[in-house]
Amino acid sequence: MIGLLGAAPASAQTPPSNLAVTGVSASQIDLSWAGSGVFATYNGYRDGSQVASGLGGTSYSDPGLTAFTECDYYVTATVFG
């Protein structure tokens, strides 16, 4: 089971919205979200640990997962300007 936590922790400057699964297999998940601004970078977290940083787009593929394992994801943004 996959948990999508749309609300980012209080430390995020501007939370992205509409976090969604766009693809899934036994070992990979593809996520997408609505952006937080024109000049933003994004950080992805799985089960509270950062798995991606400085993403320039509004999607992320997380490979190397274990089948039938539950994970929670959230995304934070840093907006410039």
C-alpha positions in Angstrom: 0.0 0.0 0.0 1.2 3.5 -0.8 0.4 6.5 1.4 0.5 9.9 -0.2 0.8 12.7 2.3 -0.2 15.8 0.3 0.6 18.2 3.2 4.3 18.8 3.7 5.8 19.3 7.2 5.7 22.8 8.7 9.3 23.4 7.7 8.5 23.6 4.0 8.3 27.1 2.5 5.5 26.4 0.0 3.8 23.0 -0.2 3.1 21.5 -3.6 -0.4 20.1 -4.1 -2.2 17.1 -5.7 0.5 14.5 -5.1 -0.4 11.5 -7.2 0.9 8.1 -8.3 1.3 8.1 -12.1 2.8 4.6 -12.4 3.7 1.7 -10.2 5.4 -1.7 -10.5 6.7 -4.2 -8.0 10.0 -2.3 -7.6 9.3 1.4 -8.7 6.7 4.1 -8.2 6.3 7.2 -10.3 4.9 10.3 -8.5 3.7 13.7 -9.8 2.4 16.9 -8.2 1.2 20.4 -9.0 4.0 22.9 -8.9 4.5 25.7 -6.3 5.7 28.4 -8.6 7.7 29.2 -11.6 11.0 29.3 -9.8 10.8 26.3 -7.5 12.8 23.1 -6.7 11.4 20.1 -5.0 12.6 17.5 -2.5 11.0 14.1 -2.2 10.7 12.0 1.0 9.8 8.4 1.6 8.9 7.3 5.1 10.4 10.6 6.4 13.8 10.2 4.7 14.8 12.4 1.9 15.1 10.4 -1.4 15.4 13.3 -3.9 16.6 16.9 -3.7 16.7 19.8 -6.0 14.2 18.4 -8.5 13.5 20.9 -11.3 10.3 19.2 -12.5 7.0 18.1 -11.0 7.6 14.3 -11.1 9.9 11.7 -9.6 10.5 8.0 -10.1 11.6 6.0 -7.0 13.3 2.8 -8.1 14.5 -0.1 -6.0 11.5 -0.6 -3.8 10.6 -3.9 -2.2 7.3 -5.5 -3.4 4.4 -5.5 -1.0 6.0 -2.9 1.2 4.0 0.1 2.4 5.6 3.6 2.0 4.5 7.1 2.7 5.6 10.0 0.4 5.6 13.7 0.6 7.2 16.5 -1.4 8.4 19.9 -0.3 9.3 23.0 -2.4 11.6 25.9 -2.2 10.4 28.8 -4.2 12.9 31.5 -5.4 11.9 35.0 -6.2 
